[in-house]
């Protein structure tokens, strides 16, 4: 006969974390129908009453799941950044590359995010978490962009605006891939973002040093060359 106790009490934080993960699994598997105490309880292997014990409402659980997923993904991305070569550009390149890795390129994540986004207009708690995590995401990018600007002595560079633009680009390309993986390869996504970075930094250099700007005639000739035109 086993001497193990008949039950093992799990502390509240561990239980809440398990229920949050069960909620994410439920949303990934069932979409909007996954926003269900009964479904989440079944995935977690607990009674529905236990969810009601730990969360005031299903909306609170969904909000906690949103924050948990967003912060977990950002933490994992920053682990990759911190493991990269310790130069500003290498760090940002690592962030971009991991954004197009299997860690993030998971079609099931789109299903989860679509549920979250659809609830934003109707849930002040969820909207507050969205704004907080989105600001944190932009802040991470801004820090890396500011590091590059300092290394290249771009004193007028607006890292906050650049971070907003890069975040929008990363999110847009991510959605494109999730909707149709054949429309965009991860390699192409990385290349597009790195090209945007190079162009943005080059534009800042031209702003600081106007003498490097091409003449109108040079710009026209370059455009013709790129399009295959000839006089």
Secondary structure, DSSP 8 states (H G I E B T S, - for coil): ---S-S-----HHHHHHHHHHHHHHHHHHHGGGG--HHHHHHHHTS-HHHHHHH-SSHHHHHHHHHHHHHHHHHHHHHHHHHHS-SSHHHHHHHHHHHHTSTTT--HHHHHHHHHHHHHGGG-HHHHHHHHHHHHHHHHHHHHHHHHHHHHTT-TT--HHHHHHHHHHHHHHHHHHHHH-GGG--HHHHHHHHHHHHHHHHHHHHHHH-GGGS--HHHHHHHHHHHHT---
